[in-house]
Amino acid sequence: MSLSEHQAASLSAETVVVAAGRPPRERDQPVNPPITLSSTYFGTGPLGDGDRGYGRYSNPTWDPFEEALGQLEGSTLPGLLYASGLAAVSSALSLIPAGGVLVMPSHSYSGSLVMASELAQKGFIELRTVDIADTDAVKDAIAPGGPSEKAASMLWLESPTNPMLGIADMRALADAAHAAGAVVVTDNTFSTPLVQQPLLLGSDVVLHSVTKYLAGHSDVVLGALVTSNPEIRSELLHHRIIHGGIAGPFEAWLALRGLRTLALRVERSQASAVLLAERLAAHPAIESIRFPGLATDPGHDRAREQMKGFGSIICVQVAATAGLSGADAADKLVQALDLWLPATSLGGVESLIERRRRHTAEPASVPENLVRLSVGIESVEDLWADLEQALKALGG
């Protein structure tokens, strides 16, 4: 492919998103990788290293994206593309041995929590949920003091968490997990590798819902895993092949095309998020706000130390008004918006908003009046004007 490990290491991430995964620089080669539509490949005799063999094992359209993502996350190995974020979650959780202990944030992506909870209910694993921002509590969950309590097999990190935007001390927790013999998996969907590189902070595996920022246009459903450990990668690849959670070639091609503009989209959405968060924090209709870019946010100092920005997700709790509960006021706010789209998901070019507890799978500890905003790339003044008129409708 186009960039060697040395080249990728010497270039900024903003350049790698554009340059990685290009076809060879040969006369009459296309500038962009083509889509390969094939279920099988020519070959005779036993399959060896480098043989594609069959469409469930490999596809040339996956390779450029996997190369680019691996280099962006600081790995010497290509990433692994999956059919969805949850397919990637399933593959990562397969690293836990039977009866092993998983430590997971009590506030994290609901799909991950549901999958882990179902595995625990069936007796396959033990699940311990924690406030990931409470470093001492997480360490206690990883390595309990009681002689009858097992140490963790896996620590699952999200930072910032979904949707409460808690910030973990990633290096300290990774060190504690490794001391206990646990594998560390970090969901880096909210931050992207342009804002945070968990492998460089001690994580063993990084997970992405490619559906979100990496693809960036709300038109594909994909997931990905990245690791620098060849043995772990081999296990994950085997799981993908045997369980069949593979990406379609057209979706992989769209994701790579979306990745090319990641730096521009992240820069724009982060800048807008800072401005919007400052204005929302001062608005009387907002009861409270979480955004690590605010100096008043409890995770601000920790985020500033381990991130290259603060992301573009804002969470607010809408204040109750005369005749309306906080949850009803939050619903009214969402319904009164014209430019912001009331929809789930995040990380696309468009700005999305939703009250999270409308999802039955969302933990009960998430406040009923909490609204999550995913800031897109529209004019920030247009976004604010829409929010302002909707907040005014609440009487604020």
C-alpha positions as CSV (number, residue, x, y, z in Angstrom):
1,M,0.0,0.0,0.0
2,S,0.9,3.6,-0.1
3,L,2.6,4.5,3.2
4,S,5.3,2.5,5.0
5,E,5.3,2.4,8.8
6,H,8.1,4.9,8.9
7,Q,6.3,7.3,6.6
8,A,3.1,7.1,8.6
9,A,4.9,7.7,11.8
10,S,6.6,10.8,10.4
11,L,3.4,12.4,9.0
12,S,0.6,14.1,10.9
13,A,-2.6,12.3,11.4
14,E,-4.3,14.9,9.2
15,T,-2.1,13.7,6.3
16,V,-2.4,10.0,7.0
17,V,-6.2,10.1,6.7
18,V,-5.8,11.3,3.1
19,A,-2.6,9.4,2.1
20,A,-2.9,6.0,3.7
21,G,-4.4,3.1,1.7
22,R,-3.7,4.5,-1.7
23,P,-3.0,2.1,-4.7
24,P,0.6,1.7,-5.8
25,R,2.1,4.7,-7.7
26,E,2.3,3.0,-11.0
27,R,1.4,4.2,-14.5
28,D,-2.3,4.1,-15.2
29,Q,-3.1,2.9,-11.6
30,P,-6.3,4.5,-10.2
31,V,-5.7,7.2,-7.5
32,N,-8.4,5.6,-5.3
33,P,-8.8,1.9,-4.6
34,P,-11.6,0.2,-6.6
35,I,-14.4,-1.9,-5.2
36,T,-13.8,-5.7,-5.6
37,L,-17.0,-7.7,-5.8
38,S,-16.1,-11.4,-5.5
39,S,-17.1,-14.2,-3.2
40,T,-14.0,-16.3,-4.0
41,Y,-10.5,-16.2,-5.5
42,F,-8.4,-18.3,-7.9
43,G,-6.1,-20.8,-6.1
44,T,-5.1,-24.4,-6.0
45,G,-3.5,-26.5,-3.2
46,P,-3.4,-25.6,0.5
47,L,-4.1,-22.0,1.5
48,G,-0.9,-20.3,2.7
49,D,0.0,-16.9,4.2
50,G,-1.2,-14.1,1.9
51,D,-3.8,-16.2,0.1
52,R,-7.2,-14.7,0.1
53,G,-9.0,-17.9,-0.5
54,Y,-12.6,-16.9,0.1
55,G,-14.7,-13.8,0.5
56,R,-15.3,-14.4,4.2
57,Y,-11.6,-14.4,4.9
58,S,-10.6,-11.3,3.0
59,N,-11.5,-8.7,0.4
60,P,-9.1,-6.2,-1.3
61,T,-11.6,-3.4,-0.6
62,W,-11.1,-3.9,3.1
63,D,-7.3,-3.6,3.0
64,P,-7.0,0.2,2.4
65,F,-9.3,1.1,5.2
66,E,-7.7,-1.4,7.6
67,E,-4.3,-0.1,6.8
68,A,-5.3,3.5,7.2
69,L,-7.0,3.0,10.6
70,G,-4.1,0.9,11.9
71,Q,-1.7,3.7,11.1
72,L,-4.0,6.4,12.6
73,E,-4.2,4.5,15.9
74,G,-0.4,4.1,16.0
75,S,-0.3,0.4,15.3
76,T,2.1,-1.5,13.2
77,L,-0.7,-3.9,12.2
78,P,-3.7,-3.2,10.0
79,G,-7.0,-2.9,11.7
80,L,-9.9,-5.3,11.3
81,L,-13.2,-4.2,9.7
82,Y,-16.5,-5.6,10.8
83,A,-20.1,-5.6,9.6
84,S,-21.1,-3.3,12.5
85,G,-19.9,-1.7,15.7
86,L,-21.6,-4.5,17.7
87,A,-19.9,-7.2,15.5
88,A,-16.6,-5.6,16.6
89,V,-17.8,-5.6,20.2
90,S,-18.7,-9.3,20.0
91,S,-15.3,-10.1,18.6
92,A,-13.5,-8.1,21.4
93,L,-15.6,-9.7,24.1
94,S,-14.6,-13.1,22.7
95,L,-11.1,-12.5,24.2
96,I,-12.6,-13.1,27.7
97,P,-12.1,-16.7,28.8
98,A,-15.1,-18.7,30.0
99,G,-16.0,-17.6,33.5
100,G,-13.7,-14.6,33.2
101,V,-14.4,-11.2,34.8
102,L,-15.3,-8.1,32.7
103,V,-15.0,-4.6,34.2
104,M,-17.1,-2.2,32.2
105,P,-18.3,1.4,32.7
106,S,-21.8,1.7,34.1
107,H,-22.3,4.4,31.6
108,S,-21.2,3.2,28.2
109,Y,-22.6,2.4,24.8
110,S,-25.9,0.6,25.5
111,G,-25.3,-2.1,22.9
112,S,-22.0,-3.1,24.6
113,L,-23.7,-3.1,28.0
114,V,-26.6,-5.2,26.8
115,M,-24.3,-7.7,25.1
116,A,-22.1,-8.0,28.2
117,S,-25.1,-8.3,30.5
118,E,-26.6,-11.1,28.4
119,L,-23.3,-13.0,28.5
120,A,-23.3,-12.6,32.3
121,Q,-26.9,-13.7,32.7
122,K,-26.0,-16.9,30.8
123,G,-23.1,-17.6,33.1
124,F,-20.4,-17.1,30.4
125,I,-18.7,-14.2,32.2
126,E,-18.9,-12.2,35.4
127,L,-19.7,-8.5,34.8
128,R,-18.7,-5.7,37.2
129,T,-19.9,-2.2,36.2
130,V,-18.1,0.9,37.6
131,D,-18.0,4.7,37.4
132,I,-15.0,4.8,35.0
133,A,-14.1,8.3,36.2
134,D,-13.5,7.0,39.8
135,T,-10.0,5.6,39.4
136,D,-9.8,3.9,42.8
137,A,-13.2,2.2,42.4
138,V,-12.1,0.9,39.0
139,K,-8.9,-0.5,40.4
140,D,-10.8,-2.2,43.2
141,A,-13.1,-3.8,40.6
142,I,-10.1,-5.0,38.6
143,A,-8.3,-6.5,41.6
144,P,-10.6,-7.0,44.6
145,G,-9.1,-7.6,48.0
146,G,-11.2,-10.6,48.9
147,P,-9.5,-14.0,48.6
148,S,-12.5,-15.5,46.9
149,E,-12.9,-12.7,44.3
150,K,-11.3,-13.1,40.9
151,A,-9.2,-10.5,39.2
152,A,-10.5,-9.1,36.0
153,S,-9.8,-10.8,32.7
154,M,-10.8,-7.6,30.7
155,L,-11.1,-3.9,31.4
156,W,-13.5,-2.2,29.0
157,L,-12.9,1.6,28.7
158,E,-14.9,4.4,27.2
159,S,-13.5,7.9,27.5
160,P,-15.5,10.1,27.1
161,T,-18.3,7.7,28.1
162,N,-21.6,7.5,26.2
163,P,-23.7,9.4,27.1
164,M,-22.5,10.9,30.4
165,L,-19.1,12.0,29.0
166,G,-17.1,10.7,32.0
167,I,-13.3,10.8,31.5
168,A,-11.1,7.9,32.6
169,D,-7.5,8.1,33.7
170,M,-6.6,5.7,30.8
171,R,-2.9,5.2,31.5
172,A,-3.4,4.5,35.2
173,L,-6.3,2.1,34.6
174,A,-4.4,0.3,31.8
175,D,-1.4,-0.2,34.1
176,A,-3.6,-1.5,36.9
177,A,-5.4,-3.9,34.5
178,H,-2.1,-5.2,33.1
179,A,-0.8,-5.8,36.6
180,A,-3.8,-8.0,37.2
181,G,-3.3,-9.9,33.9
182,A,-6.3,-8.3,32.2
183,V,-6.7,-7.2,28.5
184,V,-7.7,-3.6,28.0
185,V,-10.2,-2.7,25.3
186,T,-11.1,1.0,24.6
187,D,-14.1,2.2,22.6
188,N,-12.6,5.2,20.9
189,T,-15.7,6.1,18.8
190,F,-16.4,9.5,20.4
191,S,-12.8,10.7,20.2
192,T,-11.5,9.2,16.9
193,P,-7.7,8.6,16.6
194,L,-7.3,12.3,15.7
195,V,-8.2,13.3,19.3
196,Q,-7.0,10.2,21.3
197,Q,-4.9,7.2,20.6
198,P,-5.6,4.6,23.3
199,L,-2.9,2.2,22.2
200,L,-0.4,4.8,23.1
201,L,-2.1,5.1,26.5
202,G,-1.8,1.4,27.3
203,S,-4.8,-0.2,25.7
204,D,-4.4,-3.5,24.0
205,V,-7.4,-3.2,21.6
206,V,-9.2,-0.1,20.2
207,L,-12.8,-0.3,19.0
208,H,-14.6,2.0,16.7
209,S,-18.2,2.2,15.4
210,V,-17.0,3.2,11.9
211,T,-20.7,4.1,11.3
212,K,-20.0,7.3,13.3
213,Y,-17.1,9.8,12.8
214,L,-14.8,7.6,10.7
215,A,-17.3,7.1,7.8
216,G,-18.9,10.4,8.8
217,H,-22.0,10.6,6.5
218,S,-24.6,8.4,8.2
219,D,-24.8,6.1,5.2
220,V,-23.0,2.9,6.3
221,V,-23.0,0.6,9.3
222,L,-19.6,-0.8,10.1
223,G,-17.2,-1.5,13.0
224,A,-13.5,-1.9,13.5
225,L,-10.8,-3.2,15.9
226,V,-7.2,-2.2,16.1
227,T,-4.4,-3.8,18.1
228,S,-0.6,-3.8,18.0
229,N,-0.4,-7.4,19.4
230,P,-0.1,-10.0,16.7
231,E,-1.5,-12.8,18.9
232,I,-4.6,-10.8,19.8
233,R,-5.1,-9.8,16.2
234,S,-4.9,-13.4,15.1
235,E,-7.6,-14.3,17.7
236,L,-9.8,-11.4,16.5
237,L,-9.4,-12.3,12.9
238,H,-10.3,-16.0,13.6
239,H,-13.5,-14.8,15.4
240,R,-14.4,-12.6,12.4
241,I,-13.9,-15.5,9.9
242,I,-15.8,-18.1,12.0
243,H,-18.6,-15.9,13.1
244,G,-19.0,-14.1,9.8
245,G,-19.2,-10.5,10.9
246,I,-17.6,-9.2,7.7
247,A,-18.0,-5.9,6.0
248,G,-19.6,-5.5,2.6
249,P,-17.1,-4.2,0.0
250,F,-19.3,-1.2,-1.0
251,E,-19.6,-0.2,2.6
252,A,-15.9,-0.5,3.1
253,W,-15.3,1.7,0.1
254,L,-17.7,4.3,1.4
255,A,-16.0,4.3,4.8
256,L,-12.6,4.9,3.3
257,R,-14.0,7.8,1.2
258,G,-15.5,9.2,4.4
259,L,-12.3,8.8,6.3
260,R,-10.5,11.2,3.8
261,T,-12.3,14.2,5.3
262,L,-12.1,13.1,8.9
263,A,-9.6,15.8,9.9
264,L,-11.7,18.6,8.4
265,R,-14.9,17.3,10.0
266,V,-13.4,16.9,13.4
267,E,-11.8,20.3,13.4
268,R,-15.0,22.0,12.4
269,S,-17.3,20.1,14.7
270,Q,-15.0,20.4,17.7
271,A,-14.7,24.2,17.3
272,S,-18.5,24.5,17.0
273,A,-19.0,22.3,20.1
274,V,-16.9,24.5,22.3
275,L,-18.9,27.6,21.3
276,L,-22.3,25.9,21.7
277,A,-21.3,24.4,25.0
278,E,-20.4,27.8,26.4
279,R,-23.7,29.3,25.3
280,L,-25.8,26.3,26.6
281,A,-24.0,26.4,30.0
282,A,-25.2,30.0,30.4
283,H,-28.8,29.4,29.4
284,P,-31.4,29.4,32.1
285,A,-33.4,26.5,30.5
286,I,-30.4,24.2,30.9
287,E,-30.2,22.5,34.3
288,S,-26.7,21.1,33.8
289,I,-24.2,20.4,31.1
290,R,-21.4,17.9,30.4
291,F,-18.7,18.7,27.9
292,P,-15.0,18.1,28.7
293,G,-14.0,21.3,26.8
294,L,-15.6,23.4,29.6
295,A,-13.1,24.4,32.3
296,T,-15.9,23.7,34.8
297,D,-16.4,20.1,33.7
298,P,-15.2,17.5,36.2
299,G,-13.3,15.7,33.5
300,H,-11.7,18.8,31.9
301,D,-8.2,18.5,33.4
302,R,-7.9,14.8,32.7
303,A,-9.2,15.2,29.2
304,R,-6.7,18.0,28.5
305,E,-3.8,15.8,29.6
306,Q,-4.7,12.7,27.4
307,M,-6.7,14.1,24.5
308,K,-5.8,16.4,21.6
309,G,-9.2,18.1,21.7
310,F,-12.5,17.6,23.5
311,G,-14.7,15.9,20.8
312,S,-18.0,17.3,19.6
313,I,-20.6,15.5,21.8
314,I,-22.4,17.7,24.3
315,C,-24.9,16.4,26.9
316,V,-27.3,18.6,28.7
317,Q,-30.1,18.1,31.3
318,V,-33.1,20.3,30.4
319,A,-34.7,22.1,33.4
320,A,-38.3,21.4,34.3
321,T,-40.7,24.3,33.6
322,A,-44.2,25.2,34.9
323,G,-46.3,22.3,33.9
324,L,-43.5,20.2,32.3
325,S,-41.2,17.7,33.9
326,G,-37.5,17.8,32.8
327,A,-38.2,14.8,30.5
328,D,-41.2,16.4,28.9
329,A,-39.2,19.7,28.5
330,A,-36.4,17.7,26.9
331,D,-38.8,16.1,24.5
332,K,-40.4,19.5,23.7
333,L,-36.9,21.0,23.0
334,V,-36.1,18.2,20.5
335,Q,-39.4,18.5,18.8
336,A,-39.1,22.3,18.4
337,L,-35.9,22.2,16.5
338,D,-35.8,22.7,12.7
339,L,-32.1,22.3,11.7
340,W,-31.0,19.8,14.3
341,L,-32.2,16.3,13.4
342,P,-34.0,14.3,16.1
343,A,-32.3,10.9,15.5
344,T,-30.0,8.5,17.2
345,S,-26.4,8.0,16.2
346,L,-23.7,10.6,16.1
347,G,-20.5,11.7,14.3
348,G,-22.0,12.5,10.9
349,V,-21.8,15.8,8.9
350,E,-25.3,16.7,10.2
351,S,-26.1,17.7,13.8
352,L,-28.2,15.2,15.6
353,I,-30.1,15.4,18.9
354,E,-32.1,13.0,21.1
355,R,-33.3,12.4,24.6
356,R,-31.3,9.3,25.5
357,R,-33.8,7.6,27.9
358,R,-36.3,7.2,25.1
359,H,-34.2,4.0,24.5
360,T,-35.4,1.3,26.9
361,A,-31.9,-0.2,26.9
362,E,-30.3,3.0,28.3
363,P,-29.3,2.5,32.0
364,A,-31.7,3.8,34.5
365,S,-28.9,5.9,36.0
366,V,-29.0,8.1,32.9
367,P,-31.2,11.1,33.8
368,E,-34.6,11.2,32.1
369,N,-34.1,14.8,31.0
370,L,-30.6,14.2,29.5
371,V,-30.3,15.2,25.9
372,R,-27.3,14.3,23.8
373,L,-26.1,16.6,21.0
374,S,-23.8,15.5,18.2
375,V,-22.4,18.6,16.6
376,G,-22.0,18.5,12.8
377,I,-20.3,20.8,10.3
378,E,-23.1,23.3,9.7
379,S,-22.7,27.0,10.5
380,V,-22.4,27.2,14.2
381,E,-24.5,30.4,14.3
382,D,-27.3,28.6,12.4
383,L,-27.1,25.7,14.9
384,W,-27.2,28.1,17.8
385,A,-30.1,30.1,16.4
386,D,-32.1,26.9,16.1
387,L,-31.3,25.9,19.6
388,E,-32.1,29.3,20.9
389,Q,-35.6,29.4,19.4
390,A,-36.3,25.9,20.7
391,L,-35.1,26.9,24.2
392,K,-37.2,30.0,24.0
393,A,-40.3,27.8,23.4
394,L,-39.7,26.3,26.8
395,G,-39.9,29.7,28.3
396,G,-36.1,30.1,28.8
